[in-house]
Amino acid sequence: MRNYKIKFFLLLMVTVYCTPFVLWAADESIYFERSLELNENIESQELGKYLLYVEDKLQQLTIKDISSDAFISQFKGSRQKVLNLGFTKSSYWIKLNIISKSSDVNDWFIELNYPHIDHVAFYLQNKEGQYQVSQSGDSIPFYHREIKYHNCVFRFRTQPNQRITVFFNVKTNGSLQLPLILWSPKAFAEKVNYEQFIIGLYYGALIVMVLYNIFLYLAVRDRCFIYYVLFIISYVFFQLALNGHGFEYIWPNAAWWANRSIPFFVGLLGFWGARFSMIFLITDPPILIMTRLITVVGYAGVIIMLFSLSGADDILIRISTIYAAFFGITLMLTGMISYLRGNIAARYFLLAWLTFLVGSMIYAAKTSGFLPVNFTTEHSAQIGSAFMVILLSLGLADRIYRARKKDAMVKAEALQFQQDSIKAKENSNKSQKKTSETLEMKSNNIVSIANQLTQNADIMNQQAENVAGSSEEMNVNINMIASSVEEMSTNVTGISSTAKQMNENINSVASAIEEMSASMTGVGENARQGSKIADKAMKMAKKAGETMSSLGQAANEIGKVTEVIKRIADKTNLLALNAAIEAAAAGEAGKGFAVVANAIQKFADQSADAAEDIASRISDVQVNTDEAVQVIADVSSIIEEMNTSSETIMIAVEGQTVAVNDIAANAAEANSRADQIASAMAELTTGANDVARSIGEIAKGANEVARSIRGVSGAIKDSNEGIFSIHQSANELADLAQKLSKNMVA
């Protein structure tokens, strides 16, 4: 289908552009007569087929030479309705034989209906047989013309039954066309009046289009309209130059500009037409070859404008003629390509140029005699160009309509997008409000847990202080036991010495037995006291073990609370991440919430770090507590052994007391037992020394327990600081949640 459209368009262009040449070629065979017969009934008559012409290549012939009988045979008859001699540098002499068959004296006008002849001389023979000459043409200032009209018009008078011959000498640098028309004064006046009316309507319509598009440009600020306005203005001046109205009304004294104005305005018309077409026919994506071709055509017009100011009129007119044809073909091709590429507005462009070309073709057919002369055929070129301007204006109006329709669609989409954004924002606000409420509730829970942790830490700190005090008290008691054991060791040494003395001096047995009895009594008391101290130390060690166990349980509870804090921090971090995602989805509206979410995430990270720190410190407390429990268990074992030794000592003392009583009863037996007593005292001394060393070790263990408890107390203080930091972070998180809730309400 697309190939069919292209072929149809090319065939149409060939038809439009070739028809004038075919008509011109066919017009060669029109019959002509040599003499023009005039009567009072004739109002107008085309003179092409009555003309005789001869070429003056050297431009040296005079009216005397031409009017002589020697040149009669050199004249050629015109076979054209409009004598067209083409581009030539020669001068031509035109001869017209007129026979008046009227019985009255009549005035006549001969109009050269082509204003671009440089020089025209009209020769008319007077009564004395001399030729009078009237000069005209666009190389002569306009005020020199006999009849002030944009075309060259010459007046002559015929007498009844008179035969006259008139001559024209014409030369020009452009195309030499001689559409000569004979008019009666009445018909000429009517023609001028009618022509002025039509021309007024024509230029008025063009000016209205200029003003209309200027207003459109001021309304929409689309440069396509200003280019189109400049294009129409260029076309108006081109028509003024082409029809001779510019030379008649605008530059009547600038004869040098008359011939140069047409190439100049052709170039100007091409430049602004190219600029306008480039924007009007734009496609998406742009067609590179079309853009380049129109650009070349536009700048070629600028070159023609510049050269038109330098002279060489004959060459410039030919170049401008070729350029105009190329310009029309280019615009038609680019318009067709643009239309086939989907630019709907290009149909107005194609119709406009087709209308203009059809109007020109009709005018050419009328000029060649193939169509009758009437209003339509006579002004077909103006009608075509007027319709061209109107159709292009309609195309621009359609461009505005489509642009506004597109803008309306874009605005509708933007409005829908805005409504969706408002709805999304409302949903986001609801989600953010719900998130803020959840954050506020979680932060309140964190504050409550932090307060509970603070209370538990205070209780554990108090218990640690109590354990430390008990350990110090136990250390004092152990030192007292050690002192008693040392005293017992001294007493045992004394008993050993007494036993030796008893072995040496039996005579002092009585006093020695008394002293030994007293010593045994002191030892028994000391042993009982040591047993009591050992029993008390064992109870305190047991209490310290229970306290350490409670401390370990409290540490485990703190560890559980730390795990809760970690989970809360993780959930808070997850909430902050969701809030950041919501803020990113909300765009510009969620920037404030993104800042709050970032702050919440930072506080969650601080809470997690504090929880990790507390867990680490609790782990250290648990390790120290386990060590303290083990040390206290060892102390309890040693105290139990010390208690057993004390009981053994007490039993031994009681046995010694029995032995002393036996000695009192039987001194002989005491001597034999003295050695045994000395041996037993030696063993007792060794046991006492062992007890002393064990008690020293217990004292060291008690000191270590006291230091561990102090470390636990310090760790609990550090935990209190971490809990206080969590408390502050939770409060700040609650404040942020409240602010976020207020922002959502606002």
C-alpha positions in Angstrom: 0.0 0.0 0.0 2.8 2.3 0.9 4.6 1.7 -2.5 1.3 2.4 -4.3 1.1 5.8 -2.6 4.7 6.6 -3.5 4.1 5.7 -7.2 0.9 7.7 -7.3 2.6 10.7 -5.8 5.5 10.6 -8.3 3.1 10.3 -11.2 1.2 13.3 -10.0 4.3 15.4 -9.6 5.5 14.5 -13.2 2.1 15.4 -14.5 2.0 18.7 -12.7 5.5 19.7 -13.7 5.4 18.5 -17.3 1.9 19.8 -18.3 3.1 23.5 -18.9 5.8 22.3 -21.2 3.5 20.1 -23.1 1.0 23.0 -23.5 3.8 25.3 -24.6 4.9 22.8 -27.2 1.4 22.2 -28.5 0.9 26.0 -28.7 3.4 26.1 -31.5 0.9 25.0 -34.1 -1.7 27.8 -33.6 -2.6 29.6 -36.8 -1.9 33.3 -37.0 -2.7 36.2 -39.3 -0.4 39.0 -40.3 -2.8 42.0 -39.8 -5.1 42.9 -37.0 -8.5 44.3 -38.0 -10.1 46.7 -35.5 -13.7 47.9 -35.2 -15.8 49.6 -32.5 -17.0 46.3 -31.1 -13.6 45.0 -30.1 -12.9 45.5 -26.3 -9.7 43.4 -26.0 -7.6 41.2 -28.2 -4.5 39.1 -27.6 -1.9 40.0 -30.2 0.4 37.0 -30.1 -0.6 35.4 -33.5 -0.5 38.8 -35.2 3.1 39.6 -34.3 6.1 39.6 -36.6 9.6 39.7 -35.1 13.2 39.9 -36.1 16.3 39.4 -34.0 18.9 42.1 -33.6 21.9 40.2 -32.2 24.3 43.2 -32.4 21.6 45.7 -31.2 22.6 48.1 -34.0 19.4 48.3 -36.0 17.3 51.5 -35.9 13.6 52.2 -36.6 14.6 53.5 -40.0 16.3 50.2 -40.8 13.4 48.1 -39.5 10.7 50.1 -41.2 12.4 50.0 -44.6 11.2 47.6 -47.3 14.5 45.7 -47.2 13.5 44.2 -43.8 10.0 43.1 -44.7 11.1 39.6 -45.8 13.3 39.2 -42.6 10.4 39.3 -40.2 9.1 36.0 -38.9 5.5 35.3 -38.0 4.7 34.2 -34.4 3.2 30.7 -34.0 2.4 31.3 -30.4 -0.5 32.9 -28.6 2.1 34.4 -26.3 5.3 35.1 -28.1 8.0 33.6 -25.9 11.6 34.0 -27.1 13.2 32.5 -23.9 16.4 33.7 -22.3 18.4 35.8 -24.8 20.8 38.7 -24.9 19.6 39.8 -28.3 17.4 42.7 -28.9 14.1 42.0 -30.8 12.0 44.2 -33.1 8.3 43.4 -33.1 6.0 44.5 -35.9 2.2 44.8 -35.7 0.0 45.6 -38.8 -3.3 47.2 -37.8 -6.3 47.9 -40.1 -9.1 50.1 -38.7 -12.4 49.3 -40.2 -14.3 51.6 -37.9 -16.0 54.7 -39.1 -15.0 56.6 -36.0 -11.8 57.7 -34.4 -10.8 55.3 -31.7 -8.2 55.3 -28.9 -6.5 52.0 -28.0 -4.1 50.7 -25.4 -1.5 48.0 -25.9 -0.5 46.3 -22.7 2.6 44.2 -22.3 1.3 41.9 -19.6 4.7 40.9 -18.3 6.4 43.5 -16.1 9.9 42.2 -16.2 11.1 43.5 -19.5 14.1 45.8 -19.0 13.5 48.1 -21.9 10.5 48.5 -24.3 10.3 51.2 -27.0 7.0 51.7 -28.8 7.2 53.4 -32.2 4.2 55.0 -33.8 4.2 56.9 -37.1 2.6 60.4 -37.0 0.9 62.3 -39.8 4.2 63.6 -41.1 5.5 60.0 -41.5 7.9 60.2 -38.6 8.0 57.7 -35.8 7.4 58.8 -32.3 8.8 56.7 -29.5 7.5 56.0 -26.0 10.0 54.4 -23.5 9.1 52.0 -20.8 10.4 48.9 -18.9 11.8 48.2 -15.4 15.2 49.7 -16.2 13.6 53.1 -16.4 12.3 54.9 -13.3 8.6 54.4 -13.0 7.7 58.1 -13.2 8.9 58.2 -16.8 6.1 56.0 -18.0 3.3 57.6 -19.9 0.7 55.6 -18.1 1.4 54.8 -14.5 0.7 51.1 -14.4 2.7 48.2 -13.2 2.7 46.7 -16.8 4.0 48.6 -19.8 1.0 50.3 -21.5 1.2 52.3 -24.7 -1.6 54.4 -26.2 -2.4 55.1 -29.9 -5.3 56.3 -32.0 -6.8 55.0 -35.3 -8.6 57.0 -37.9 -11.5 55.5 -39.9 -10.4 52.9 -42.4 -6.8 53.6 -41.6 -3.9 51.1 -42.0 -1.0 51.6 -39.6 2.1 49.7 -38.5 3.6 49.9 -35.0 6.9 48.6 -33.9 8.3 47.5 -30.6 12.0 47.2 -29.7 12.4 45.0 -26.6 15.4 43.7 -24.7 15.9 42.1 -21.3 18.3 40.1 -19.3 15.7 37.6 -18.2 13.1 35.6 -20.1 11.7 37.5 -23.1 8.0 37.0 -23.0 5.6 39.2 -25.0 2.0 38.7 -23.9 0.7 41.8 -25.8 -3.0 42.6 -25.4 -5.0 45.3 -27.1 -7.6 47.1 -25.0 -10.2 49.7 -25.6 -10.1 52.5 -23.0 -13.4 51.4 -21.4 -12.3 47.8 -21.2 -8.9 48.7 -19.9 -10.4 50.9 -17.2 -12.8 48.1 -16.1 -9.9 45.6 -16.2 -7.7 47.9 -14.0 -10.6 48.5 -11.6 -11.4 44.8 -11.4 -7.8 43.8 -11.1 -7.2 46.2 -8.2 -10.2 44.7 -6.4 -8.9 41.2 -6.8 -5.3 42.1 -5.9 -6.6 44.0 -2.9 -8.5 40.9 -1.8 -5.4 38.7 -2.5 -2.9 40.8 -0.6 -5.5 41.5 2.1 -5.9 37.7 2.6 -2.2 37.3 2.9 -1.8 40.1 5.4 -4.7 38.7 7.4 -2.9 35.3 7.5 0.3 37.1 8.6 -1.5 38.8 11.5 -3.4 35.7 12.4 -0.2 33.6 12.6 1.5 36.4 14.6 -1.3 36.3 17.1 -0.9 32.5 17.2 2.8 32.8 17.8 2.2 35.3 20.7 -0.3 32.8 22.1 1.7 29.5 21.8 5.3 30.8 21.4 6.0 28.1 18.8 8.8 29.3 16.5 7.2 27.4 13.6 4.6 30.2 13.5 7.2 33.0 13.3 9.0 31.1 10.5 5.6 30.7 8.7 4.9 34.5 9.1 8.3 35.3 7.6 7.6 32.8 4.8 4.3 34.5 4.0 5.9 38.0 4.1 8.7 36.7 1.8 6.0 35.4 -0.5 4.1 38.7 -0.5 7.2 40.6 -1.5 8.0 38.0 -4.1 4.5 38.4 -5.6 4.9 42.2 -5.4 8.2 41.9 -7.4 6.8 39.3 -9.7 3.6 41.2 -10.6 5.3 44.6 -10.8 3.3 46.1 -7.9 6.5 46.5 -5.9 8.1 48.6 -8.7 4.8 50.6 -8.9 4.2 51.3 -5.2 7.3 50.4 -3.1 10.5 51.1 -5.1 9.4 53.1 -8.2 12.7 55.0 -8.5 15.0 52.0 -7.8 15.2 50.7 -11.3 18.4 48.8 -10.4 16.5 46.8 -7.9 13.6 45.9 -10.2 15.4 42.9 -11.8 17.4 41.9 -8.7 14.3 41.9 -6.5 12.9 38.7 -7.9 16.1 36.5 -7.3 16.5 38.1 -3.9 12.9 37.3 -2.8 13.1 33.9 -4.4 16.1 33.2 -2.2 14.4 34.7 0.9 11.3 32.7 0.2 13.4 29.5 -0.1 15.3 30.2 3.1 12.2 30.8 5.3 10.2 28.1 3.5 13.0 25.7 4.3 13.1 26.8 7.9 9.4 26.5 8.2 9.2 23.1 6.5 12.0 21.6 8.6 10.0 22.2 11.8 6.5 21.6 10.2 7.6 18.3 8.6 9.6 17.0 11.5 9.2 13.3 12.3 10.1 11.1 15.3 12.8 9.9 14.8 14.0 12.7 12.4 14.8 11.7 8.8 18.4 12.7 8.4 18.5 12.9 4.6 15.3 15.0 4.6 16.7 17.4 7.2 20.0 17.8 5.3 18.2 18.3 2.0 15.9 21.0 3.3 18.9 22.6 5.1 20.8 22.7 1.8 17.9 24.3 0.0 17.5 26.9 2.7 21.2 28.0 2.6 21.2 27.9 -1.2 18.5 30.6 -0.9 20.8 32.7 1.2 23.6 32.4 -1.4 21.1 33.5 -4.1 20.1 36.5 -2.0 23.8 37.5 -1.6 24.6 37.1 -5.3 21.4 39.0 -6.3 23.0 42.2 -4.8 26.1 41.8 -7.0 24.6 42.1 -10.4 24.6 39.5 -13.3 20.9 39.7 -13.7 20.5 37.3 -16.6 22.4 34.5 -14.8 20.6 35.1 -11.5 17.2 35.0 -13.1 18.0 31.6 -14.7 19.5 30.3 -11.4 16.5 31.5 -9.4 14.1 29.9 -11.8 15.9 26.5 -11.5 16.1 27.0 -7.7 12.4 27.7 -7.5 11.6 24.5 -9.4 14.0 22.5 -7.3 12.6 24.1 -4.1 9.1 23.0 -5.1 10.1 19.5 -5.9 12.1 19.2 -2.7 9.2 20.4 -0.5 6.8 18.0 -2.3 9.1 15.0 -1.8 9.9 15.8 1.8 6.2 16.4 2.5 5.3 13.0 1.1 8.1 11.3 3.0 7.0 13.0 6.2 3.4 12.0 5.6 4.4 8.4 5.0 6.4 8.4 8.2 3.3 9.2 10.2 3.2 13.0 10.3 -0.5 13.7 9.9 0.0 17.5 9.6 2.0 16.8 6.4 -1.2 16.2 4.5 -2.0 19.9 4.8 1.5 20.7 3.5 1.0 18.4 0.5 -2.4 19.8 -0.3 -1.2 23.3 0.0 1.7 22.9 -2.5 -0.5 20.7 -4.8 -3.1 23.5 -4.8 -0.5 26.1 -5.7 1.0 23.9 -8.5 -2.5 23.2 -9.9 -3.3 26.9 -9.9 0.0 27.6 -11.8 -0.8 24.8 -14.2 -4.3 26.2 -14.9 -2.9 29.6 -15.5 -0.3 28.2 -18.0 -3.2 26.3 -19.8 -5.2 29.5 -19.9 -2.2 31.4 -21.3 -1.7 28.7 -23.9 -5.3 28.9 -25.0 -6.3 25.4 -23.8 -8.7 26.9 -21.2 -11.1 29.8 -21.6 -10.4 33.2 -20.0 -12.6 33.7 -17.0 -12.3 34.6 -13.3 -10.9 31.3 -12.3 -8.4 30.8 -15.0 -7.3 34.4 -15.0 -6.5 34.4 -11.3 -5.8 30.7 -10.8 -2.2 31.4 -9.7 -3.4 33.9 -7.0 -6.1 31.5 -6.0 -3.7 28.6 -5.7 -1.2 30.6 -3.6 -4.1 31.9 -1.4 -5.3 28.4 -0.8 -1.7 27.3 -0.2 -1.4 29.9 2.6 -4.8 29.0 4.0 -4.1 25.3 4.0 -0.7 25.8 5.6 -2.4 27.9 8.3 -4.9 25.1 8.8 -2.0 22.7 9.1 -0.5 24.9 11.8 -3.9 25.1 13.5 -4.0 21.3 13.4 -0.5 21.3 14.8 -1.7 23.5 17.7 -4.8 21.2 18.2 -2.6 18.1 18.3 -0.1 19.7 20.6 -2.8 20.9 23.0 -4.4 17.5 22.8 -1.1 15.9 23.6 -0.6 18.5 26.4 -4.0 17.6 27.7 -3.2 13.9 27.7 0.1 14.7 29.5 -1.7 16.9 32.0 -4.3 14.2 32.6 -1.6 11.6 33.1 0.2 14.1 35.4 -3.1 14.6 37.3 -3.6 10.9 37.6 -0.1 10.5 38.8 -0.6 13.3 41.3 -3.7 11.6 42.6 -1.9 8.3 42.8 1.0 10.1 44.6 -1.5 11.7 47.1 -3.1 8.3 47.7 0.4 6.7 48.1 1.3 9.5 50.4 -1.8 8.9 52.5 -1.0 5.2 52.7 2.6 6.0 53.5 1.4 8.4 56.2 -0.8 5.7 57.7 2.1 3.2 57.5 4.5 5.7 59.0 2.0 6.5 61.8 1.6 2.8 62.5 5.3 2.4 62.5 5.8 5.4 64.8 3.2 3.9 67.2 5.0 0.6 67.1 8.3 2.3 67.7 6.9 4.3 70.6 5.5 1.1 72.2 8.8 -0.8 71.6 10.8 2.1 73.0 8.5 2.1 76.1 9.1 -1.6 76.5 12.9 -1.0 76.2 12.6 1.8 78.9 10.7 -0.6 81.2 13.3 -3.4 80.6 16.1 -0.9 81.2 14.6 0.1 84.5 14.2 -3.5 85.5 17.8 -4.1 84.5 18.9 -1.2 86.7 17.0 -2.5 89.7 18.4 -6.0 89.2 21.9 -4.5 88.8 21.5 -2.5 92.0 20.3 -5.7 93.9 23.2 -7.7 92.5 25.7 -4.9 93.3 24.3 -4.9 96.9 24.7 -8.7 97.1 28.2 -8.4 95.8 29.0 -5.9 98.4 27.6 -8.2 101.1 29.6 -11.1 99.7 32.7 -9.0 99.7 32.0 -8.0 103.3 31.4 -11.6 104.3 34.7 -12.6 102.5 36.6 -10.0 104.4 35.0 -11.1 107.7 35.9 -14.7 106.8 39.4 -13.6 106.1 39.6 -12.1 109.6 38.3 -15.3 111.2 40.7 -17.4 109.2 43.6 -15.2 110.4 42.3 -15.7 114.0 42.3 -19.5 113.4 45.8 -19.3 112.1 46.9 -17.4 115.2 45.2 -20.0 117.5 46.9 -22.8 115.6 50.3 -21.1 116.0 49.6 -20.8 119.7 48.6 -24.5 119.7 51.8 -25.4 117.9 53.7 -23.5 120.6 51.9 -25.3 123.3 52.6 -28.7 121.7 56.3 -27.7 121.6 56.1 -26.9 125.3 54.4 -30.3 126.0 57.2 -32.1 124.1 59.8 -30.2 126.1 58.0 -31.1 129.3 57.9 -34.8 128.4 61.6 -34.7 127.9 62.1 -33.1 131.2 59.8 -35.7 132.7 62.0 -38.3 131.3 65.1 -36.7 132.8 63.7 -35.8 136.1 61.1 -38.0 137.5 61.2 -36.2 140.7 59.5 -33.1 139.2 56.7 -35.3 137.8 54.1 -33.9 140.0 54.7 -30.2 139.1 55.2 -31.1 135.5 51.9 -33.1 135.6 50.2 -30.1 137.1 51.7 -27.8 134.5 50.8 -30.3 131.8 47.3 -30.6 133.0 46.9 -26.8 132.9 48.5 -26.8 129.4 46.2 -29.6 128.4 43.2 -27.6 129.7 44.4 -24.6 127.5 44.9 -26.8 124.6 41.4 -28.2 125.0 40.0 -24.8 125.2 42.0 -23.7 122.2 40.9 -26.8 120.3 37.3 -26.2 121.1 37.6 -22.6 120.1 39.4 -23.7 116.8 36.6 -26.1 116.2 34.0 -23.4 116.8 35.9 -21.0 114.5 36.2 -23.8 111.9 32.5 -24.5 112.1 31.7 -20.8 111.8 34.1 -20.5 108.8 32.5 -23.5 107.2 29.1 -21.9 107.6 30.3 -18.6 106.2 32.0 -20.4 103.3 28.7 -22.2 102.6 26.9 -18.9 102.8 29.5 -17.4 100.4 29.0 -20.3 98.0 25.2 -19.8 98.1 25.8 -16.0 97.5 28.1 -16.8 94.6 25.4 -19.2 93.2 22.8 -16.4 93.5 25.2 -14.1 91.8 25.7 -16.6 89.0 21.9 -16.9 88.7 21.6 -13.1 88.6 24.3 -13.0 86.0 22.3 -15.6 84.0 19.2 -13.4 84.3 21.1 -10.4 83.1 22.3 -12.4 80.2 18.7 -13.3 79.3 17.8 -9.6 79.6 20.7 -8.8 77.3 19.4 -11.3 74.7 16.0 -9.6 74.9 17.8 -6.2 74.3 19.6 -7.7 71.3 16.3 -9.0 69.9 14.7 -5.6 70.4 17.7 -3.9 68.7 17.4 -6.3 65.8 13.7 -5.6 65.5 14.3 -1.9 65.8 16.9 -2.1 63.1 14.5 -4.0 60.9 11.8 -1.3 61.5 14.4 1.4 60.6 15.1 -0.5 57.4 11.4 -0.8 56.5 11.0 2.9 57.3 13.9 3.8 55.0 12.3 1.7 52.2 9.0 3.5 52.8 10.8 6.9 52.7 12.6 6.0 49.4 9.2 4.9 47.9 7.6 8.2 49.0 10.3 10.3 47.2 10.6 13.9 48.2 7.7 13.6 50.7 9.6 10.9 52.6 12.9 12.7 53.1 12.1 13.8 56.6 11.0 10.3 57.5 14.2 8.9 56.0 16.2 11.1 58.4 14.1 9.8 61.4 14.5 6.2 60.2 18.3 6.7 60.0 18.4 8.1 63.5 16.3 5.1 64.7 18.7 2.8 63.1 21.7 4.5 64.8 20.0 4.2 68.2 19.2 0.5 67.4 22.9 0.0 66.6 23.9 1.7 69.9 21.4 -0.5 71.8 22.8 -3.6 70.2 26.4 -2.5 71.0 25.5 -1.7 74.6 23.8 -5.1 74.9 26.9 -6.8 73.5 29.0 -4.9 76.0 26.7 -6.0 78.9 26.8 -9.6 77.6 30.6 -9.5 77.6 30.8 -8.1 81.1 28.2 -10.6 82.4 30.2 -13.4 80.9 33.3 -12.1 82.8 31.2 -11.9 86.0 30.0 -15.5 85.4 33.5 -16.7 85.0 34.7 -14.9 88.1 31.7 -16.1 90.0 32.4 -19.7 89.0 36.0 -19.3 90.1 34.8 -17.8 93.4 32.4 -20.6 94.0 35.2 -23.1 93.3 37.6 -21.3 95.7 34.9 -21.2 98.4 34.3 -24.9 97.9 38.0 -25.5 98.4 38.0 -23.3 101.5 35.0 -25.3 102.9 36.9 -28.5 102.3 40.0 -27.1 104.1 37.9 -25.8 107.0 36.3 -29.2 107.2 39.7 -30.8 107.4 40.7 -28.2 110.0 37.6 -29.0 112.0 38.5 -32.7 111.9 42.1 -31.9 113.0 40.7 -29.7 115.8 38.5 -32.6 116.9 41.5 -34.9 116.8 43.5 -32.5 118.8 40.7 -32.2 121.3 40.4 -36.0 121.6 44.2 -36.2 122.0 44.1 -33.5 124.7 41.4 -35.5 126.5 43.5 -38.6 126.1 46.5 -36.6 127.6 44.3 -35.6 130.4 43.5 -39.2 131.1 47.1 -40.0 130.8 48.1 -37.3 133.2 45.6 -38.8 135.7 47.0 -42.2 135.1 50.5 -40.7 135.7 49.3 -39.3 138.9 48.1 -42.8 139.8 51.1 -44.6 138.5 54.3 -42.6 137.9 56.2 -45.6 136.8 53.9 -46.1 133.9 54.2 -42.4 133.0 57.9 -42.8 132.5 57.3 -45.6 130.1 54.8 -43.6 128.3 56.9 -40.5 128.1 58.6 -41.6 125.0 55.2 -42.2 123.4 54.0 -38.8 124.4 57.1 -37.2 122.9 56.5 -39.0 119.7 52.8 -38.0 119.7 53.7 -34.4 120.4 56.1 -34.4 117.4 53.4 -35.7 115.2 51.0 -33.1 116.7 53.5 -30.3 115.9 53.7 -31.5 112.3 49.9 -31.5 112.0 49.7 -28.1 113.6 52.2 -26.7 111.1 50.1 -28.3 108.3 47.0 -26.7 109.7 48.7 -23.4 109.8 49.8 -23.6 106.2 46.3 -24.7 105.2 44.8 -21.8 107.0 47.2 -19.4 105.2 46.1 -20.8 101.9 42.5 -20.3 103.0 43.3 -16.7 103.9 44.8 -16.2 100.4 41.7 -17.8 98.8 39.4 -15.6 100.9 41.4 -12.5 99.7 41.0 -13.7 96.1 37.3 -14.2 96.7 37.1 -10.6 98.0 39.0 -9.2 95.0 36.7 -11.2 92.6 33.6 -9.9 94.4 35.0 -6.3 94.0 35.5 -7.1 90.3 31.9 -8.3 90.1 30.8 -5.0 91.8 32.8 -3.0 89.2 31.4 -5.0 86.3 27.9 -4.4 87.8 28.7 -0.7 87.9 29.8 -0.8 84.2 26.6 -2.7 83.4 24.6 0.1 85.2 26.3 2.6 82.8 25.4 0.5 79.8 21.8 0.1 81.1 21.7 3.9 81.6 22.9 4.4 77.9 20.1 1.9 76.8 17.6 3.9 78.9 18.7 7.2 77.3 18.6 5.6 73.8 15.1 4.2 74.5 13.9 7.6 75.7 15.3 9.3 72.5 13.7 6.6 70.4 10.4 7.3 72.1 10.8 11.1 71.5 11.6 10.4 67.8 8.5 8.2 67.6 6.4 10.9 69.0 7.9 13.5 66.7 7.3 11.1 63.7 3.7 10.7 64.9 3.2 14.5 65.1 4.7 14.9 61.6 2.3 12.3 60.2 -0.6 14.2 61.8 0.7 17.5 60.3 
